[in-house]
Amino acid sequence: MSSRYLIVVLVVLSGCATTSVSQFQAPDGTTVQTVKCNSDPSKCFALASQSCAGGGTYRVISSESHAGGLLADVLPGPVTWYSMTFACGPSDGRMPEFKFAGQQYIPPQAPAQPTQVIIKQRPVTTNCSQIGGSVTCNSY
């Protein structure tokens, strides 16, 4: 029973993670839509086209990309999210730039460990010789 529950949760979450479209009125009364998708901007193109009368053309108004998590883009994370605002109708041929906006994701790093430096010295060899009443030593 728990494996079925896990599968249902994964299917629901994966549906949330792929794309979304929202619609609103621009100040001039034009209906404008925003599509948001993760990992691959071509998902945004496909959904925008589908949203415009079942495969119609559209005009790109603005676009951006930013760092987010796998399932949502609330906090910066390792997944790139793409957002594109568009209006259905004739296209002006302008492609979205998806310039990066927002915070960069910086993966956590383990704290730096102090580096121990071990200095090895060559052993010193001393040879002494005695000639008469004097001793001469040489170290190598």
C-alpha positions, 0 to 999 in steps of 0.5 A: 500500500505504501509503494502505491502511495509513493508512486501517486506522490511522485506522479503528482510532483513530477506534473508540478515540476515540468511546466505551468501557464498563467494568464492575465490582462495587460494594461491595454486589455490584451490577454497575456500569458506566462509560461514557466518550465524547468531544465529545457526552454523548448518545453516553454515553446511547446506549451506557448504554442499549444496555449494559442488556439491549439498550436497557433503563433505567438509574440514573445514579450519578455523572458528570463531564466533563474536558479531553482529547485527540482520541484519549485523555484522558490529558492535558488537551486541546481535546476534552471527555470525558464519563464516567457511572457507572450501574447497569442497572435502573429509573431514578430519573429523575436526569439526569447533570450532567457537572460539569467536573473536572480541569485546564483545557486552555490552548492554547499561545500565542506568546511576547509580542513587546515593543511598540515605541512610536514617538513622532512629534513635530510639526516646530517652525517658528521665524519670526524678525523683526528690528526695529531692533537686536532679533530676535524669534523665535516657534516654532510 
